[in-house]
Amino acid sequence: MRILTVAGEEPQVQEMRRAEVAIINHHPSHISVVILAISMPQRPILDDYIQSRIANKQIRFIQLHHVDSPLPDQYSSGIEFISRYIENHKPIIKQTLNNLRTTVFPYSH
């Protein structure tokens, strides 16, 4: 299956598109997916992509609350910046997963 890509499109968006198509083609009526999305101020195209997919009922995006970016003295490379940025989201991710667990599986704990 060929996935339509847009010139200059971020690789992350292309991967999300591939995953979305693969999931929907696998079992279109038996699966639902939740993707926790971390917004990056430097990459608004990801937010645009998420907004364009909100109508899809099988794939649900949860936009995590914004946290402050690491300060320049806390990282020395792009990879380290992203690592620290994700690390700063851990408490929000844990809380979101707990909330999901109680809404999707209310009697599991």
N, C-alpha and C positions, 0 to 999 in steps of 0.2 A: 504494500500500500504506500502510495506517495503522499507525503505530508506537505502541504503548501507552506512555504516560508516567505517571509518578507525580507527584502534586501536590507541589510543593516540590523536585522533583528538580533536581539541578545540570545546567546546560546542557551541560557536558562529558559527563555520563553519557548525556544524550539524543543527543548527536552520536555517541558510541560505539555506542549502540543502532542508530542509523540506518546507520552504516558496517557494522556486523555483519550486519544484514538485507540490505543491498545486496550485500555480498560473498557471502553464502551463496546468495542468489537468482541470482547471476550464473552461477557454475559450482560447484554444491555439492560435486562430487567431485574437482575439478581445481585447487583453490586452497587454499593454507594461508597464513595471515597471522601475523606475529609483531609484537606491540605492546610496545614498551618503556614501562613504566609508572613514572612518578616519583611516589612517595607524597608527599603534602603533609599534615603533621600537622593543619592547619586544615581539611582536607577528607576526613575518614574515609569519607564515602559513596562516593568513588571506589574505595577499597580494597574496600569491601563489594561493589560492582558487579563488580569483577574476580574476587573470590572466587566470586561467583555464576555466573561464566562459565567457570570452569576446566575443567568437563567437556566443553566444546566442543572437539573435536579439530582443527577447521579454523582456529580462532583461538587462538593461544597468547600468553598474557601473560607477560612477564618483568618481575617486580618488581625494580627497580633498588635497590641498597643505599642506605640513608639517608645523606645528608650533612648537615652542620650548616646551619641556616638562616642567611642573611646577618644580620649584626648591625644593630641599628636605625640606626647612623650610616652604614651602607653603602647605604641606599636612602631615597628621599623619597616614593615612591608605591607603590601596589599593583603596578602594572605593572613598576616597577623591581625590586621585591622578587622577583617571579616570574622576571624576566629574570636576575637574579643567582643565584637558586636553581637555575635550569636551567644557567646557566654553571658553577656548582659541580659539576654532574653530568657535564660533558663528558668527563673522564677515564674515568669509569665507563661512559659510553655508548660511547666508542671501544673500550674493552676488551671490552664485551659484544658489539659488532658484530664485532670480530675473532674472538671465540670462536664466534659464530654462523656466520661465514664458514667457519671450519675444520671445523665439524660438518656444515653443510649442503652445502658444496662443498669437501670435503677435498683435492681435487687441483687447486684453482684457482690456487694461488700457487707 
